[in-house]
Amino acid sequence: MKPASRIKATIEILEGTHLSRVPLNKCVGDYMRVRRYIGSKDRSNVAERIYDIARCHARLGWWLEHTGTKDTPRNRVIAWVILGEGADKKRLEDLFDGSKYAPETLSDEEQIFAQKLFGQPLIRKDIPEAVCVECPADCEERLRARFGEDFSAEMIAMLEPATLDLRVNTFLADKENVINSLEADDVKVVGGTLCPWAVRCDNKAYLSRTKAFTKGWIEIQDEGSQLIAWLCNAEPGMQVMDYCAGAGGKTLALASAMQRKGRIVAMDTDERRLENGRKRYRKAGLADIIEVRALSDEKQRKWLKRQKGKFDVVLIDAPCSGSGTWRRNPDMRWQTFGPSLEELIEVQAQILDNACKCVKPGGRLVYATCSLFAEENDDQITRFLENHPEFEVAPLDENLKIGSPYMKLSPMRHSTDGFFTAVMVRKEELD
């Protein structure tokens, strides 16, 4: 593709997201899927530009408003090319030359708009702080409360692309051998700093070509997400329930920690995602101890009611706002693709009430979100403990430097996504 063709593809994809309530990654994937003639370098260039524009949503919006320009995907791309990529008048006209597979030439209005931007920085002193750090207005108060004086630095850290973290399947392979194998396949990695299972890629990696990937020795998983499973302290021979298992990332981590000894029940309301996990379980050599039970099935809901006090560990990776994943999903700052925050809080409370019954005396109830909002985290646990005095918090070791009594991770402090985890223990005998 010519540079101008890449710009046209960028505009077309952004127009698709502008007109629908579809997440950005799906729009990019759908666009590329039906255009297989687009080469890998072109795909990468277009995707990177789209995500760069998404990460500058508030700042580009400020410039559009400041110059009195209509907020459209095309105008956002024009603004980004000038303010983000430093294009001058000639470069801009070359990218919008109206040739085949290129965007239409600039209109008179667009030329006036562009002229106002040439030579300007993306961030000016008169742009409000919340706009500079891409904080949505309706989230600013709660995030300032969460981060305090680190608000600006934390928000800026969430504008950086996420790292590529891998979890070693310790059932099949030793961590040191996995690192050596990956480096033999030209994938540079370093050991994780928080979770003993984690390694971090030092560069862009084509993992599907590596021996470690094909053998099931590794899974792509943020180090913070790995820590959630690690804090469950699942051991060989235990009875473990992953109540919101989804496609099974944490189920796999738990099964690996258990060395394929014991039993894990993977549950979720989304039967399709649960079924997709089966292939991953087989590849990892861990399928034998994993039961899949869809909560959309009335039979499984009845089964769940009979599981009172039977599990050593119950993990709730609760549905949440996903605010801790904004560096991966920058469009989620500005659009809600599922239930509202208020609806999510109610769902989380219901899940806690339902799942806690399955924990045996002395067993662990682990509640986790990828949210930064207190309403979904500390406040949710406070309400739960008020209603369930049979549980108490098991404070985390402060030497771990991941937070205590609860785990609270953030991109700036821990170089992970934003995660919350509370570990609770059932302290009373069942009636």
C-alpha positions in Angstrom: 0.0 0.0 0.0 1.1 3.6 -0.6 1.2 5.9 2.4 -1.9 7.6 1.2 -3.7 4.2 0.9 -2.8 3.5 4.6 -4.4 6.9 5.5 -7.5 6.0 3.6 -7.8 2.6 5.4 -7.3 4.4 8.7 -10.2 6.8 8.0 -12.5 4.0 6.8 -11.9 2.0 10.0 -12.5 5.0 12.2 -15.7 5.7 10.4 -16.8 2.2 11.2 -16.2 2.7 14.9 -17.7 6.2 14.8 -21.0 4.8 13.4 -21.3 1.7 15.6 -20.9 0.6 19.2 -18.3 -2.0 18.3 -14.9 -2.2 20.1 -11.9 -0.8 18.2 -10.0 -4.1 18.0 -13.0 -5.8 16.5 -13.5 -3.1 13.9 -9.8 -3.4 12.9 -10.0 -7.1 12.7 -13.2 -7.1 10.7 -11.8 -4.6 8.2 -8.6 -6.6 7.7 -10.3 -10.0 7.6 -12.1 -9.2 4.3 -9.0 -7.5 2.8 -6.5 -10.3 2.8 -4.5 -8.5 0.0 -3.2 -6.1 2.6 0.3 -7.1 3.6 1.5 -7.6 7.2 3.5 -4.4 7.3 0.6 -2.4 6.0 -1.7 -4.0 8.6 0.7 -3.1 11.3 1.1 0.5 10.2 -2.7 1.1 9.9 -3.4 -0.5 13.3 -0.7 1.4 15.1 -1.9 4.7 13.6 -5.5 3.9 14.6 -4.5 3.1 18.2 -2.3 6.2 18.3 -5.3 8.3 17.3 -7.5 6.5 19.9 -4.9 7.3 22.6 -5.2 11.0 21.7 -9.0 11.1 21.6 -9.4 13.9 24.1 -6.5 16.0 22.9 -7.5 15.8 19.2 -11.1 16.6 20.3 -9.8 19.7 22.1 -8.1 20.9 19.0 -11.2 20.3 16.9 -13.3 22.3 19.3 -10.6 25.0 19.7 -10.4 25.5 15.9 -14.2 25.3 15.4 -13.9 22.2 13.3 -16.5 19.5 13.0 -15.6 16.3 14.9 -15.3 13.6 12.2 -13.0 10.6 11.7 -11.4 12.3 8.7 -10.7 15.5 10.6 -9.2 13.5 13.4 -6.9 11.8 11.0 -5.9 15.2 9.5 -5.2 16.5 13.0 -3.2 13.5 14.0 -1.0 13.5 10.9 -0.1 17.1 11.6 0.0 17.2 15.4 1.1 13.6 16.1 3.3 12.8 13.1 4.6 16.3 12.3 3.4 16.5 8.7 3.9 19.8 6.9 1.7 21.2 4.1 3.3 19.2 1.3 3.2 15.9 3.2 -0.4 16.4 4.1 -1.3 17.1 0.5 0.6 14.1 -0.7 -1.4 11.9 1.7 -4.7 13.5 0.6 -4.0 13.7 -3.2 -7.3 12.1 -4.4 -5.5 9.4 -6.4 -6.8 5.8 -6.7 -7.0 4.2 -3.2 -6.1 7.6 -1.6 -8.3 9.9 0.4 -10.0 12.8 -1.5 -8.1 16.0 -1.8 -8.5 18.5 1.0 -11.5 20.8 0.8 -11.1 24.6 1.4 -12.4 24.2 4.9 -9.9 21.4 5.6 -7.1 23.5 4.3 -8.0 26.3 6.7 -8.2 23.8 9.5 -4.8 22.3 8.7 -3.3 25.8 8.5 -4.3 26.4 12.1 -2.5 23.3 13.2 0.8 23.5 11.4 3.7 24.1 13.8 1.5 23.5 16.9 2.3 21.0 19.6 -0.1 18.2 20.4 -0.2 19.5 24.0 -0.4 23.2 24.9 -0.2 24.8 28.3 -3.8 26.0 28.1 -5.2 22.5 27.6 -6.7 21.2 30.8 -4.8 18.5 32.7 -7.5 15.9 32.4 -7.6 16.4 28.7 -3.8 16.2 28.4 -3.8 12.8 30.2 -6.9 11.5 28.4 -9.1 11.2 31.5 -12.8 11.1 30.8 -14.7 13.8 32.7 -17.0 11.3 34.4 -14.0 9.3 35.7 -11.8 12.2 36.9 -13.0 12.4 40.5 -12.8 8.7 41.3 -9.4 8.4 39.6 -8.0 11.4 41.4 -9.2 9.8 44.6 -7.6 6.5 43.6 -4.1 7.9 42.6 -3.8 11.1 44.6 -0.8 13.2 43.7 0.2 10.5 41.2 -3.0 11.1 39.1 -1.2 12.7 36.1 1.7 10.2 36.0 -0.6 7.2 36.4 -2.9 8.4 33.6 0.1 9.1 31.3 1.4 5.5 32.0 -2.0 4.2 30.8 -1.3 5.9 27.4 1.6 3.6 26.7 1.1 0.4 24.7 0.9 -2.7 26.9 3.8 -5.0 27.3 3.7 -8.5 25.9 3.8 -10.9 28.9 3.9 -14.7 28.9 3.0 -17.2 31.6 5.1 -20.3 31.7 3.1 -23.6 31.9 5.2 -25.0 34.8 3.4 -28.4 34.4 5.1 -28.9 31.0 8.3 -26.9 31.2 10.8 -25.2 33.5 10.9 -21.4 33.3 14.6 -21.2 32.6 14.3 -23.8 29.8 11.4 -21.8 28.3 13.5 -18.6 28.3 16.3 -20.4 26.6 14.0 -21.9 24.0 12.4 -18.5 23.2 15.7 -16.9 22.8 16.8 -19.7 20.5 13.8 -18.7 18.4 14.9 -15.0 18.4 12.4 -13.9 21.0 14.2 -11.8 23.6 12.6 -12.1 27.1 13.3 -11.2 30.7 11.9 -12.8 33.8 8.8 -11.1 35.4 9.3 -9.0 38.5 6.1 -9.9 40.4 4.9 -13.3 39.5 7.2 -16.4 39.5 5.5 -17.7 36.4 6.0 -14.6 34.2 8.4 -13.7 31.5 8.2 -10.5 29.4 9.0 -10.1 25.8 11.7 -7.5 25.1 10.7 -6.9 21.5 7.9 -7.6 19.1 7.5 -11.4 18.9 5.9 -13.8 16.4 5.2 -16.4 19.1 3.2 -18.7 16.9 6.5 -19.7 15.2 8.2 -20.7 18.4 8.7 -24.1 19.9 7.5 -22.9 23.3 4.2 -21.8 21.8 3.5 -24.9 19.7 4.4 -27.2 22.6 2.0 -25.4 25.0 4.8 -24.2 27.3 3.6 -20.6 27.3 0.4 -18.6 27.3 0.0 -14.8 26.6 -1.2 -13.3 29.9 -0.5 -10.0 31.6 1.7 -10.4 34.6 -0.9 -8.8 36.8 -3.5 -11.3 35.6 -1.1 -14.1 36.4 -0.7 -12.7 40.0 -4.5 -13.1 40.5 -4.2 -16.9 39.9 -1.0 -17.0 42.0 -2.7 -15.4 45.0 -5.3 -18.2 44.9 -2.5 -20.4 46.3 -4.0 -23.5 44.5 -2.1 -26.6 45.3 -2.0 -30.2 43.9 -5.0 -32.2 45.0 -7.3 -29.2 45.8 -10.9 -28.7 44.7 -10.9 -25.3 42.8 -13.7 -23.3 41.2 -13.1 -20.6 38.6 -16.5 -19.0 38.7 -16.1 -16.5 35.9 -13.7 -18.5 33.7 -14.4 -17.0 30.3 -12.0 -18.5 27.8 -9.9 -20.1 30.6 -6.7 -18.0 31.0 -6.7 -18.1 34.8 -8.2 -21.7 34.7 -5.0 -22.7 32.9 -2.8 -20.9 35.4 -4.5 -22.6 38.3 -4.3 -26.1 36.7 -0.6 -25.6 36.0 0.0 -24.6 39.6 -1.9 -27.8 40.7 0.4 -29.9 38.5 -2.7 -31.6 37.0 -3.6 -33.1 40.4 -7.0 -32.3 41.9 -10.1 -30.8 40.2 -11.0 -27.5 38.7 -14.5 -26.4 37.7 -14.6 -23.7 35.1 -17.9 -21.9 35.0 -19.3 -18.9 33.1 -22.6 -17.7 31.6 -21.0 -17.6 28.1 -21.0 -21.2 26.9 -19.2 -20.3 23.7 -16.2 -18.8 25.5 -16.1 -21.8 27.8 -16.1 -24.2 25.0 -13.3 -22.3 23.3 -11.2 -22.9 26.3 -11.2 -26.7 25.8 -8.6 -26.6 23.0 -6.3 -24.5 25.2 -6.6 -27.0 28.1 -5.7 -29.9 25.8 -2.7 -28.1 24.3 -1.4 -27.3 27.8 -1.8 -30.9 28.9 -4.2 -30.0 31.6 -7.6 -30.9 30.3 -7.9 -34.0 32.5 -8.6 -32.1 35.7 -10.8 -29.3 34.2 -14.6 -29.6 34.2 -16.5 -27.1 32.1 -20.0 -26.1 33.3 -22.0 -23.3 31.6 -24.2 -21.3 34.0 -26.6 -20.7 31.1 -27.6 -24.3 31.5 -30.4 -24.9 34.1 -28.9 -28.3 35.0 -25.6 -26.6 35.9 -27.3 -24.0 38.0 -29.0 -26.7 40.0 -25.6 -28.5 40.3 -24.1 -25.3 41.7 -26.7 -25.1 44.5 -25.5 -28.5 45.7 -21.9 -27.4 46.1 -22.1 -25.8 49.5 -18.8 -25.8 51.3 -17.0 -28.2 48.9 -14.2 -26.1 47.4 -10.8 -25.1 48.8 -10.6 -22.1 46.4 -13.2 -20.1 44.6 -11.9 -17.5 42.2 -14.2 -14.7 41.0 -12.7 -12.8 38.1 -15.7 -10.6 38.1 -17.2 -8.8 35.1 -16.2 -5.1 35.4 -15.7 -1.8 33.7 -12.3 -2.8 32.4 -10.8 0.6 33.3 -7.6 -1.0 34.3 -7.1 -2.2 30.7 -7.3 1.2 29.0 -3.7 1.0 27.7 -4.8 -2.1 25.7 -8.3 -0.8 24.9 -8.1 3.0 24.6 -11.6 3.3 23.1 -13.0 1.9 26.4 -12.3 5.3 28.0 -14.9 7.0 25.9 -17.5 4.3 25.1 -19.3 1.7 27.1 -19.7 -1.6 25.2 -21.6 -3.5 27.9 -23.6 -2.9 31.1 -23.3 0.4 33.0 -21.1 0.8 36.1 -24.2 0.7 38.3 -25.4 -2.5 36.6 -22.0 -4.1 37.0 -21.8 -3.3 40.7 -25.1 -5.2 41.2 -23.9 -8.2 39.1 -20.6 -8.4 41.1 -22.5 -8.4 44.4 -24.8 -11.2 43.2 -21.9 -13.3 42.0 -20.1 -12.9 45.3 -23.3 -13.9 47.2 -23.8 -17.0 45.0 -20.2 -18.2 44.8 -19.2 -17.7 48.4 -21.5 -20.6 49.5 -19.2 -23.0 47.7 -16.1 -22.2 49.9 -15.3 -24.7 52.6 -14.3 -23.7 56.1 -10.7 -22.5 55.9 -11.0 -22.1 52.2 -10.2 -19.1 50.1 -12.6 -16.8 48.2 -10.6 -14.6 45.8 -12.3 -11.6 44.2 -10.6 -9.8 41.3 -11.3 -7.1 38.7 -9.4 -5.3 36.0 -11.0 -2.1 37.3 -9.5 1.0 39.0 -12.8 2.2 40.5 -13.4 1.8 44.3 -17.1 1.1 43.7 -16.1 -2.2 42.1 -13.2 -3.0 44.4 -12.8 -1.9 48.0 -16.4 -0.8 48.4 -17.7 -4.0 46.9 -15.6 -6.1 49.4 -16.7 -3.8 52.3 -20.4 -4.5 51.5 -19.8 -8.2 51.1 -18.0 -8.6 54.5 -20.8 -6.6 56.2 -23.3 -9.2 54.8 -21.1 -12.2 55.3 -19.3 -12.1 58.6 -18.3 -15.7 58.1 -15.5 -14.4 55.9 -12.5 -12.3 56.8 -9.8 -10.6 54.7 -6.4 -12.4 54.4 -4.1 -9.4 54.1 -1.4 -9.7 51.5 2.3 -9.5 52.4 3.5 -5.9 52.2 6.9 -7.1 51.1 5.3 -8.2 47.8 4.8 -4.5 47.0 1.6 -5.2 45.2 -0.7 -3.6 47.8 -2.1 -4.6 51.2 -4.6 -5.7 52.4 -5.7 -5.9 48.8 -3.6 -6.1 45.6 -3.8 -2.9 43.6 -1.7 -2.9 40.5 -1.3 0.0 38.0 0.8 0.5 34.8 3.0 3.2 36.4 3.8 1.4 39.6 3.9 -2.2 38.4 4.2 -2.1 34.6 1.0 -4.2 34.4 -2.6 -3.5 33.6 -4.7 -2.1 36.5 -5.9 -4.9 38.7 -7.6 -5.4 42.1 -7.6 -8.6 44.1 -9.0 -9.3 47.6 -8.3 -12.7 49.2 -10.8 -13.8 51.9 -11.0 -16.8 54.1 -14.1 -18.6 55.4 -13.7 -18.6 59.2 -16.9 -20.3 60.4 -18.1 -23.8 60.3 -21.1 -24.3 58.1 -24.5 -24.7 59.7 
